[in-house]
Amino acid sequence: MEPTLADRLQDLHRSLPSGGYRVVAVTVTSGSTKFEQLKATSGHLREPLLTELANADPNFTDSAVQILKFHGSYQQDNRDNRQKGQSKDWQMMLRLRNPAGRVPAQLYLAIDELADRLGNGTLRTTTRQAFQMHGVRKDNLKEVIGTIVRSLGSTLAACGDINRNVMAPAAPFSKGGYPAARQLADDIADLLAPQAAEGSYLDLWVDGDLSYRIKPSPAARKVKEAQHQSGVYSGDSEEPLYGATYLPRKFKVAVTVPGDNSVDLLTQDIGLVLFTDPQGRPQGANVYVGGGMGRTHNKEETFARTADPLGYVAYPHLLELVQAIVALQRDHGDRQLRRHARMKYLIHDRGVDWFRQELRATYFAHPIKGMRLEPKAKLEDYLGWHRQSQGLWFVGLPILCGRISGELKPGLRRLVDTYKLELRLTPNQDILLCNIGAAQRSSIRAELEQLGFASPEAPRPLARHALACPALPLCGLAVTEAERVLPDVLERLEVLFETLGITRPVLVRMTGCPNGCARPYMAEIGLVGSGVDQYQLWLGGTPNLSRLAEPYLERLPLAELETTLEPLLRAWQSAGGRRSFGDFVARTGRPAVEAMLAAA
């Protein structure tokens, strides 16, 4: 008889030392929070997850759920299926680790098949350039994650209090600074991958097969191997950078080239603008620190924040700098109050000058110089056809909300399978099909037209850069809709724009809660869920994502969207519409904007 999943997990548990994991000396102070104690006593993120994987329950306990996040999964229930007196429709969401959004054909074909067989039949590209899969049952979790790993993918550290997926421009250009930016993103992802937790991850999901360990580049490996001797050492020999309690909260890094703000650079904990010489050789980077979007309604001590400029650092020292910043946040980030734990609050409270001084005094021995001049940034999206390199092309496909479903899903699979195409996911939730030979262009173009992409370079203007989070019915934090209503919201705004004679696009983003997963606080019009069919209205961001928006209304009923915005949009149009809508709002000033909103 074939052993059950529970049998296999119990065998794995018995095969590991000390009841499932190596005992590590961990100091847990009496003042530590319950969550910090849970991380410290988990055996580098094994328990209680390992034990609960072996039981027949349809869901995990709260403690196991917290550890599960580090393995790239959130537990959810489908709120559309809730019935009084009935158990919840438990399922897992999985998020992959795809630095710079790169997804090889083999991996895409594997997750496409898994989504149909063991998920809810859809895939979703996220705003951090990774794939997300919904609807996985607990008893299928090992098969799904194991198949992803064996297909040369990973979900490790896609969630949890740790460095998340590292972003970089998705375009596979072979010239300029793009190759170097992609390589730096890969190096940072490997450098910041947890060491002991990777062992736990492989033990749980592929029976300890170490052949799937992350293999860093020589540059990343050199810096990683020196962690025990440098000022970044955590004191834990098995997890030298993170230590047994990892980071106070999630951590996000992005790399880009001068002028390309496809990655929403200022919303990151660390943003790097990489400069190269005319031959594409990296020279150094402008470094920004302390960005972050998450906040909580009615908690004024929580807020969205854009990153501060830290300085310019030469290329040979960038990896050391990144790990030094992580170590500083590890040691000084707030571990008592989770809503105050992101690095943005540390920098807000103590200042970027203190941050720079502490970094150089304790963690980083190399020069941090003044910032280099950058060209004006632009939100690039790479839609349509582009030359990738000599003899190769790529095509960018607009995917509203990143949802791959319906006829698009089998059609995309057919293209990837037939032509062995690599995918690149953009922070705008779009997809680039890459490595297209010149002889393949015409046939691929014809197939794309059949899928509805006759003009992928020219989607509807408002939809081009619009984002929405998944929200209901699966996200446990959502208070109202986002993804499911965004198409209707955009259509309504398009009608209003046409009525007013407005032809210039406006950047619209929408979330079902204030956590900011679709980064609404950078939008020209941001709708942030604050109640059932009600949203905070944020205005004044910029098309190139360089300025925070501001909140103007706390509870805007969605039914009143057009009547509320019309006086303001009409005034913008009457002023000539030469400036972006966000700049018009900022220059008009808060009192006048509030008066126009109140006149509705």
Secondary structure, DSSP 4 states (H G I P E B T S, - for coil): -PPPHHHHHHHHHHHSHHHHS--------TT--HHHHHHHTSTTTTTTHHHHHTS--SS--HHHHHHHHHTTEEEEE-GGG--TTS---EEEEEE---GGGEE-HHHHHHHHHHHHHHS-S-EEE-TTS-EEEEEE-GGGHHHHHHHHHHTT---TTSSSSSB-PPB------SSTTHHHHHHHHHHHHHHTS-SHHHHHHHHHHHTT-GGGS----HHHHHHHHTTTTSTT--S-SSSTTT-TT--SS-B-EEEE-TTB-TT-GGGSSEEEEEEE-TT--EEEEEEEE--B----TT-TT---BPPEEEEEEEGGGHHHHHHHHHHHHHHHS-SS-GGG-SHHHHHHHH-HHHHHHHIIIII--S--BPPPP-PPPB-----EEEEEETTEEEEEE--GGGEE-TTHHHHHHHHHHHHT-EEEE-TTS-EEEEEEEGGGHHHHHHHHHHTT-S-TT---HHHHS-EE---TTT-TT-SS-STTTHHHHHHHHHHHHHHHT--S---EEEESSTT-TT-GGGSSEEEEEEETTEEEEEE---TTS-S--EEEEEEEEGGGHHHHHHHHHHHHHHTTS-S-HHHHHHHH-HHHHHHHHHT-
